[in-house]
Amino acid sequence: MNCPTCDYEFDPSRGLQCPRCGEALDCGEIGCSNCDACDSLFEQLGQRIRPK
């Protein structure tokens, strides 16, 4: 995925903080199609229906 702040491409499965600029992203701010950090469809659904 690309960081929306600095456009650096990084692997979200290692965490949602950009290693270049330090921007911490929230699952609610990005779509699953842009992130791909969740292992399964069930995990993606859980992220969408959990209260914040």
C-alpha positions in Angstrom: 0.0 0.0 0.0 1.1 3.6 -0.5 1.1 6.1 2.4 -1.4 8.8 1.7 1.0 11.4 3.3 4.3 10.7 1.6 3.3 8.1 -1.1 5.9 5.6 0.2 5.0 2.0 -0.6 5.1 -0.4 2.3 3.7 -3.7 3.5 0.7 -3.1 5.8 0.8 -6.6 7.2 3.8 -5.5 9.3 1.8 -2.6 10.7 -0.2 0.4 9.6 2.5 3.0 10.4 4.5 4.3 7.5 8.2 3.5 8.0 9.3 6.6 6.1 7.2 9.5 7.6 5.7 7.7 10.7 2.1 8.4 9.7 -0.1 6.0 11.7 -3.1 4.9 9.6 -6.4 3.6 10.8 -8.2 0.7 9.1 -11.3 2.9 8.9 -9.4 5.5 6.8 -8.4 3.1 4.1 -10.3 0.4 2.1 -9.4 -3.2 2.3 -8.7 -3.2 -1.5 -5.9 -0.6 -0.9 -4.5 -2.2 2.3 -4.5 -6.0 2.1 -3.2 -6.4 5.7 -6.0 -8.7 6.8 -5.3 -12.4 6.1 -8.8 -13.5 5.4 -12.2 -12.3 4.2 -13.6 -13.0 7.8 -10.9 -10.7 9.3 -11.8 -8.0 6.8 -15.5 -8.3 7.7 -14.6 -8.1 11.4 -12.7 -4.9 10.9 -15.7 -3.4 9.1 -18.4 -4.3 11.7 -16.4 -3.7 14.9 -17.4 -0.6 16.8 -14.7 2.1 17.0 
